[in-house]
Amino acid sequence: MEYKRSMRLRLGRFSEIGRIYLLTSVTVDRTPLFSDWRAARLVSNEFRREQEAGTSFSIAWVIMPDHFHWLVELKKGRLSSLVQRVKSRSSITVNRHVDRAGQLWQRGYHDRALRREEDLKETARYVLANPIQSVRALWNV
């Protein structure tokens, strides 16, 4: 079922250079591997690597225990290739760090192309507030 859903997410997906996207990817079985800040840092290193390579410009990101949100402008190539590289390289380094093997990320990813300048500010606030909202939900605050 999850595979069919991830395939549907890909239908109609379009990469546009210069477009800003909100990307979300989730760990397999929502395993909270990034409760370890060092493991989370390995994922953020991959975001930086892509920016240094000139394929993207990172606007904001948050790495939660079992997923990430990445607000990014696509500078070169295809969005799917960008996400694939980040997920692949982070899988290798995180698995090595936590001494595990196997798939780290669920198949596919969610993306939303931003359409207006107001979307950018609102979406960046959402990304940055995500940890706060999670704590509030956890503590019923």
C-alpha positions in Angstrom: 0.0 0.0 0.0 2.8 2.5 0.9 4.5 1.8 -2.4 1.3 2.5 -4.4 0.9 5.8 -2.4 4.5 6.8 -3.0 4.1 6.1 -6.8 1.0 8.4 -6.8 3.0 11.2 -5.2 5.3 11.0 -8.3 2.6 11.5 -10.8 2.6 14.9 -12.3 5.7 15.9 -10.4 7.6 18.6 -12.3 11.0 20.2 -11.5 11.5 23.8 -12.3 14.8 25.6 -11.9 14.5 28.6 -9.7 11.3 27.3 -8.0 11.2 27.0 -4.2 10.0 23.7 -2.8 9.0 22.4 0.6 10.3 18.8 0.8 9.5 16.3 3.4 10.9 12.8 3.8 10.2 10.3 6.6 12.3 7.4 8.0 11.2 3.8 7.5 8.6 2.9 10.2 9.0 6.5 11.5 12.1 5.3 13.4 13.3 8.2 15.5 17.0 8.0 14.4 17.5 11.8 14.6 16.8 12.0 18.3 20.6 11.8 18.2 21.7 15.2 17.2 24.9 13.9 15.6 22.8 11.7 13.2 20.6 14.7 12.4 23.8 16.7 11.7 24.8 14.2 9.0 21.6 14.9 7.1 22.1 18.7 7.3 25.6 18.2 6.0 24.0 16.7 2.9 21.8 19.8 2.5 25.0 21.9 2.7 26.8 19.7 0.2 24.1 20.2 -2.4 24.2 24.0 -1.9 28.0 24.0 -2.2 27.7 22.0 -5.4 25.3 24.6 -6.8 22.3 22.4 -7.2 20.2 24.1 -4.6 19.9 27.0 -2.2 18.7 26.0 1.3 16.3 28.6 2.8 15.3 26.7 6.0 15.2 23.1 7.3 14.4 21.2 10.4 15.3 17.6 11.1 12.8 16.0 13.5 13.4 12.6 15.2 11.8 10.7 12.2 11.6 13.1 9.3 12.9 16.3 7.8 11.4 19.4 6.2 13.6 21.3 3.8 12.7 24.6 2.2 14.9 24.7 -0.9 15.3 26.5 -4.2 16.3 24.2 -7.1 19.3 25.7 -8.9 20.2 22.8 -11.3 19.0 19.4 -12.3 15.8 17.6 -11.3 14.2 17.7 -7.9 14.0 13.9 -7.8 17.7 13.7 -8.4 18.4 16.2 -5.6 16.3 14.3 -3.1 17.7 10.9 -4.2 21.3 12.1 -3.6 20.5 13.5 -0.2 18.7 10.4 0.9 21.3 8.1 -0.5 24.3 9.8 1.0 22.6 10.4 4.4 21.6 6.8 4.5 25.2 5.7 4.2 26.6 8.1 6.8 23.7 7.8 9.3 23.7 4.0 9.1 27.4 4.0 9.7 27.1 6.4 12.7 24.3 4.4 14.4 25.8 1.1 13.5 22.9 -0.2 11.5 22.2 -1.5 7.9 19.3 -1.3 5.6 16.9 1.3 4.3 16.8 4.5 6.3 14.1 6.5 4.4 10.7 5.6 3.3 10.2 5.4 -0.5 9.4 8.7 -2.2 9.0 12.1 -0.6 6.5 14.9 -0.4 7.0 18.1 -2.2 5.1 21.3 -2.5 6.1 24.0 -4.9 5.6 27.5 -3.5 3.7 29.9 -5.6 3.8 33.4 -4.1 6.2 35.4 -2.0 3.8 35.3 1.0 4.0 31.5 0.8 7.8 31.7 1.4 7.5 33.5 4.7 4.6 31.4 5.9 6.3 28.2 4.9 9.6 29.1 6.5 7.7 29.9 9.7 6.0 26.5 9.5 9.4 24.7 9.1 11.1 26.5 11.9 8.1 26.1 14.3 7.7 22.4 13.6 9.8 21.3 16.7 7.8 23.7 18.9 4.5 22.3 17.6 5.7 18.7 18.2 6.6 19.5 21.9 3.3 21.2 22.4 1.5 18.2 21.1 3.6 15.9 23.2 2.9 17.8 26.4 -0.7 18.9 25.4 0.3 22.5 25.8 
